[in-house]
């Protein structure tokens, strides 16, 4: 199919039968981009888009049926491929500026949206222009670090272990990082793993993710990658005083999670202390209204003691709440393979089977709240403070409850990613 300049933006969904060894060719006026399907066969269901910014994006999901059931893509009943985006003529981004850039910069992953484990990435070498496939894992959700070998062909997953004291690599000095790297096992080809090593093209060995050139991308690329079908090496960190565990292969994958692994959100002390300062400043208005702090207005027109002292009382209450939150180290939200729990809202962990879906609701003054739909809203915990809002909330949202992490140490994007990681069908995914 051909798309004209006057048809952009453009999108289409189309299905085609494929066989092992088949390839897809994206032709632009400058060159052809060829991507193979590897061992996949069956029906490839494509989503093809050209954005107004002149970026071509393509994904496909391969099943054994001629029509795509959306449930298959959400539950991983098939195999997905995300093709590397192509910058077309007229795009505000120059392709030359992305040579060696990281995964997010290249558009292979999207912030706030999980790339499911059953999707592989089909990418194209910047040097030899040959395609190759990568598998990815979410290092943040797995609570691991990763490095590539000097050869750029092998990936190491570093498990922080159960004990405390693990030194997050992106916060180490150069000297401390080199000492850390010296403890790591060797890759299968006997080359060393290092934090800023590049992942390289398996055909010509040119750097694909060139983290020496784009060190800032290394710190923000929380997805690790390896060549599709090649197992990563996994190494567990231990205190330098004790021996490290031997390397092993086959890392833990989504769908094989330890039920005890938990994503937690806690109160953010800094944000809450900033709130204390802001409320304290606003409380001065109460002292002015009460006449404690004289101004020309109160001298000429008199004070408003009732209003002023009420304002001060409300400010004091808010300050007390914010201080308590700032000093509270407990989890406010927990998400795991077993379900979801929110302090003060759910009396106990809600199993995933009791959650029918999630959606984002925009707030009038900006920001969003994540709304969670339940099979039985009666299981929600209602206190004396919240019971007055329960009836209204039920009418507006059908019994849903909301998650607003504005004062927590985890963002809404991270919470959505955690839900998608543990239960992909309940959160928006790309």
C-alpha positions in Angstrom: 0.0 0.0 0.0 1.1 3.6 -0.7 0.4 6.6 1.5 0.5 10.1 0.0 1.8 13.3 1.6 -1.7 14.7 1.8 -3.0 11.7 3.7 -0.8 12.3 6.8 -1.7 11.7 9.7 -2.7 8.2 8.6 -3.4 4.8 10.2 -4.7 1.4 9.3 -5.2 -2.0 10.8 -4.6 -4.9 8.4 -4.0 -8.7 8.7 -1.7 -10.8 6.5 -0.6 -14.5 6.6 3.1 -14.9 7.2 5.5 -17.9 7.2 9.0 -18.4 8.8 11.6 -16.4 6.9 9.1 -13.8 5.6 10.0 -10.1 5.9 8.2 -6.8 5.9 9.5 -4.0 3.8 8.8 -0.4 4.6 9.8 1.8 1.6 10.5 5.5 1.9 11.8 7.8 -0.9 15.3 7.5 0.6 15.6 3.7 1.3 13.9 0.4 2.1 13.7 -0.8 5.7 13.5 -4.6 5.9 12.3 -6.4 9.0 12.1 -10.2 9.2 9.5 -12.2 11.3 12.0 -14.8 12.4 10.4 -18.1 13.3 6.9 -16.7 13.5 4.1 -18.0 11.3 0.3 -17.6 11.2 -1.7 -14.4 10.9 0.1 -11.1 11.5 -2.3 -8.4 12.6 -0.7 -5.0 11.9 -1.3 -1.5 13.4 0.4 1.0 11.0 0.5 4.7 11.8 2.1 7.8 10.3 1.9 10.7 12.8 1.6 14.3 12.0 5.2 14.7 13.1 6.2 12.5 10.1 7.1 9.4 12.3 6.0 6.0 11.0 5.2 3.5 13.7 4.2 -0.2 13.3 3.3 -3.1 15.6 2.0 -6.5 14.8 0.6 -9.4 16.8 0.9 -12.9 15.4 -1.8 -15.5 16.1 -3.2 -18.6 14.4 -6.5 -16.9 13.6 -7.4 -14.6 10.7 -9.1 -12.1 12.9 -7.6 -10.6 16.0 -9.3 -11.0 19.4 -8.2 -8.1 21.6 -8.1 -10.5 24.5 -5.3 -12.4 22.8 -3.1 -9.4 22.7 -3.8 -8.4 26.3 -3.2 -11.9 27.7 -0.2 -12.8 25.5 -1.9 -15.5 23.5 0.5 -15.0 20.6 3.6 -13.1 19.8 4.0 -9.4 19.3 6.6 -7.4 17.4 7.2 -3.6 17.7 9.1 -2.3 14.8 11.6 0.5 15.2 9.9 3.8 14.3 11.1 5.5 11.0 11.6 9.2 10.8 10.3 10.4 7.5 11.2 13.5 5.5 9.9 16.6 7.3 10.1 15.1 10.8 11.3 17.7 13.4 13.8 15.1 14.6 16.8 14.3 12.5 17.7 10.6 12.1 21.4 11.5 12.5 20.7 12.8 16.0 19.4 9.4 17.1 22.3 7.3 15.9 23.3 5.4 19.1 20.5 6.8 21.2 18.7 4.9 23.9 15.5 2.9 23.7 13.1 5.6 24.9 14.8 8.2 22.6 14.3 5.9 19.6 10.6 5.3 20.5 11.0 1.6 21.3 9.3 2.0 24.6 6.8 4.7 26.0 6.9 6.2 29.4 3.9 5.2 31.5 3.0 2.2 29.2 4.4 -1.2 29.8 5.9 -3.1 26.9 4.5 -6.6 27.5 7.0 -9.5 27.8 5.5 -11.2 24.8 6.5 -8.3 22.5 9.9 -8.5 20.8 11.5 -5.4 19.2 12.6 -5.4 15.6 15.4 -2.9 15.1 17.7 -1.7 12.4 21.4 -1.2 12.7 22.5 2.4 12.1 25.7 1.2 10.3 25.0 -1.9 8.2 21.2 -1.3 8.0 20.4 -5.0 8.8 17.6 -5.9 11.1 17.8 -7.9 14.3 15.4 -8.7 17.2 15.6 -7.8 20.9 13.7 -9.0 23.9 13.2 -6.5 26.8 12.6 -6.6 30.5 11.5 -3.9 32.9 14.4 -3.5 35.3 12.4 -1.2 37.5 9.5 -3.6 38.0 11.9 -6.5 38.5 14.0 -4.4 40.9 17.3 -5.3 39.1 20.1 -3.5 37.3 21.6 -4.6 34.0 24.8 -4.2 32.0 26.1 -5.2 28.6 29.3 -6.9 27.8 32.4 -5.4 26.1 31.4 -7.3 23.0 27.9 -5.8 23.1 26.4 -9.2 22.5 25.5 -10.4 26.1 23.4 -9.0 28.9 23.9 -9.3 32.7 21.0 -8.9 35.1 22.1 -7.9 38.6 19.8 -9.0 41.4 20.3 -6.7 44.5 19.6 -9.7 46.8 17.6 -9.7 49.9 20.0 -7.8 52.2 20.4 -4.0 52.5 23.3 -1.9 51.3 23.1 -2.6 47.6 24.9 0.4 45.9 22.8 1.7 43.1 25.2 1.9 40.2 24.0 5.1 38.7 24.9 6.9 42.0 28.4 5.6 42.3 31.6 7.6 41.5 33.7 6.4 38.6 36.2 4.8 40.9 33.5 3.0 42.9 31.7 1.9 39.8 34.9 0.3 38.4 35.4 -1.5 41.6 31.8 -2.8 41.4 32.3 -3.9 37.8 35.5 -5.8 38.8 33.4 -8.1 40.9 31.1 -9.1 38.1 31.2 -12.5 36.3 32.5 -12.7 32.7 30.1 -12.9 29.7 29.9 -16.2 27.8 32.4 -14.8 25.3 34.8 -13.9 28.2 34.3 -10.2 27.8 33.6 -7.9 30.8 30.3 -6.3 31.8 30.3 -2.6 32.3 27.7 0.0 33.1 28.2 2.2 30.1 28.9 -0.5 27.6 26.9 -0.4 24.4 24.4 -3.1 23.1 25.8 -3.8 19.6 24.5 -5.0 16.3 25.1 -8.8 16.0 26.0 -8.4 12.3 28.6 -5.7 12.2 29.2 -5.0 15.9 28.4 -1.3 15.6 26.9 0.2 18.8 23.1 0.4 18.7 22.5 1.7 22.3 25.7 3.7 22.5 25.8 4.8 26.2 29.3 6.2 26.0 27.8 8.7 23.5 24.5 9.1 25.3 25.3 8.6 29.0 22.1 10.4 30.0 20.1 7.7 28.1 21.7 5.0 30.1 20.4 6.5 33.4 16.8 6.8 32.0 16.6 3.5 30.1 14.9 1.4 32.7 14.3 -1.4 30.2 17.2 -3.8 29.6 17.5 -5.8 26.4 19.2 -8.9 25.0 19.2 -10.5 21.6 16.0 -12.4 21.1 16.4 -16.1 22.1 19.7 -15.5 24.0 19.4 -16.0 27.7 20.8 -13.3 30.0 23.3 -14.0 32.7 21.9 -13.3 36.2 24.2 -12.5 39.1 23.2 -11.8 42.7 25.0 -9.0 44.6 26.2 -9.8 48.1 28.2 -7.8 50.6 31.9 -7.6 49.5 32.9 -9.3 52.7 31.1 -12.5 51.5 31.3 -14.5 48.3 28.9 -13.6 45.4 26.5 -16.1 44.2 27.5 -17.8 40.9 26.0 -16.6 37.7 23.0 -18.3 36.4 20.8 -18.0 33.3 17.1 -17.6 32.6 16.0 -14.6 34.6 12.6 -14.2 36.2 10.0 -13.1 33.7 6.5 -11.5 33.9 4.1 -14.4 34.5 6.7 -16.2 36.7 6.9 -13.7 39.4 7.6 -14.4 43.1 4.2 -13.7 44.8 6.1 -12.0 47.6 7.7 -9.3 45.3 5.9 -6.1 46.0 5.7 -2.7 44.3 5.2 -0.1 47.1 4.4 3.6 47.2 5.1 5.6 50.4 4.7 9.2 51.5 7.2 11.6 50.0 8.7 13.5 52.9 10.0 16.4 50.8 6.7 17.1 49.1 4.8 17.0 52.4 7.3 19.3 54.1 7.0 21.7 51.2 3.2 21.5 51.8 3.8 22.3 55.5 5.7 25.5 54.5 3.1 26.6 52.1 0.3 26.1 54.6 2.3 27.9 57.3 2.7 30.9 55.0 -1.0 30.9 54.1 -1.9 30.8 57.9 -0.5 34.3 58.2 -3.6 35.5 56.5 -5.6 34.1 59.4 -3.5 36.1 61.9 -4.1 39.2 59.8 -7.8 38.6 59.7 -7.9 38.0 63.4 -6.0 41.3 64.1 -3.0 39.6 65.6 -0.9 41.0 62.8 -2.1 44.6 62.3 -2.4 45.9 58.8 -3.8 49.2 57.4 -7.0 47.4 56.4 -7.7 46.0 59.9 -6.9 49.3 61.5 -9.3 51.2 59.3 -12.1 48.6 59.0 -11.6 46.3 62.0 -10.6 42.7 62.3 -12.5 39.5 61.7 -11.7 37.3 64.7 -14.1 34.4 63.9 -12.9 34.1 60.3 -9.3 34.6 61.2 -9.2 32.0 64.0 -11.1 29.5 61.9 -8.5 30.0 59.2 -5.7 29.4 61.7 -7.4 26.3 63.1 -7.8 24.8 59.6 -4.2 25.6 58.8 -3.0 24.0 62.0 -5.0 20.8 61.1 -3.5 20.7 57.6 0.0 21.2 59.0 -0.5 18.3 61.5 -1.8 16.0 58.7 1.2 16.9 56.4 3.7 16.4 59.2 2.2 13.1 60.1 2.4 12.0 56.5 6.0 13.2 56.1 7.1 11.2 59.1 5.1 8.0 58.2 7.4 5.4 56.7 4.6 2.9 56.0 3.5 1.8 52.6 0.4 3.6 51.3 -0.1 1.4 48.3 1.2 -2.1 47.5 0.9 -4.0 44.2 2.0 -7.6 43.7 1.3 -10.7 41.7 -1.5 -11.4 44.2 -3.4 -8.1 43.9 -3.7 -4.4 45.1 -3.9 -2.7 48.5 -4.4 1.0 49.4 -4.1 2.1 53.0 -7.4 3.5 54.3 -9.4 2.4 51.3 -9.1 -1.4 50.9 -9.4 -3.3 54.2 -7.1 -6.0 52.8 -5.4 -7.0 49.6 -7.9 -7.1 46.7 -7.2 -10.1 44.4 -6.8 -9.2 40.7 -9.9 -11.4 40.0 -12.0 -8.8 42.0 -10.8 -5.9 39.8 -12.6 -5.4 36.5 -10.5 -2.6 35.1 -8.7 0.7 35.6 -9.0 4.1 33.8 -7.5 7.6 34.1 -9.7 10.5 35.1 -8.5 14.1 34.6 -8.8 16.5 37.4 -10.2 20.0 36.9 -7.0 21.8 37.7 -4.7 19.3 36.0 -3.3 15.9 36.8 -5.0 12.6 36.8 -6.5 10.0 39.2 -6.3 6.3 38.6 -9.8 4.9 39.1 -10.2 1.2 39.9 -13.4 -0.7 39.1 -14.4 -3.6 41.4 -16.8 -6.5 41.0 -18.1 -5.8 44.5 -17.6 -2.1 45.7 -19.0 -3.1 49.1 -15.6 -4.5 50.1 -14.1 -1.0 50.3 -13.2 0.3 53.7 -15.3 3.3 54.7 -14.4 5.3 57.7 -16.4 8.1 59.4 -14.4 10.6 57.4 -14.9 8.9 54.0 -18.5 7.6 54.4 -20.0 11.0 53.5 -18.4 10.7 50.1 -19.2 7.1 49.5 -22.7 7.5 48.1 -21.6 10.4 45.8 -18.5 8.4 44.6 -20.7 5.4 43.9 -23.1 7.4 41.7 -20.3 9.1 39.8 -18.0 6.2 39.3 -20.1 3.1 39.8 -18.4 2.1 43.0 -14.9 2.7 41.8 -12.2 4.2 44.1 -9.4 6.5 43.1 -5.6 6.4 43.5 -4.0 9.9 43.6 -0.2 9.6 44.3 0.5 13.4 44.3 2.1 13.2 47.8 3.7 9.8 47.4 7.2 8.8 46.3 5.9 7.0 43.2 4.3 8.7 40.1 1.1 7.8 38.5 3.0 6.5 35.5 5.0 4.1 37.7 1.7 2.8 39.4 0.2 2.2 36.0 3.3 0.4 34.9 3.2 -1.8 38.0 -0.4 -2.8 37.4 0.4 -3.6 33.8 3.4 -5.6 34.8 1.6 -7.8 37.2 -1.8 -7.9 35.3 -1.4 -6.6 31.8 -5.1 -6.7 30.9 -6.0 -4.2 33.7 -3.9 -1.3 32.6 -3.4 0.7 29.3 -0.6 -0.9 27.3 0.8 0.1 23.9 
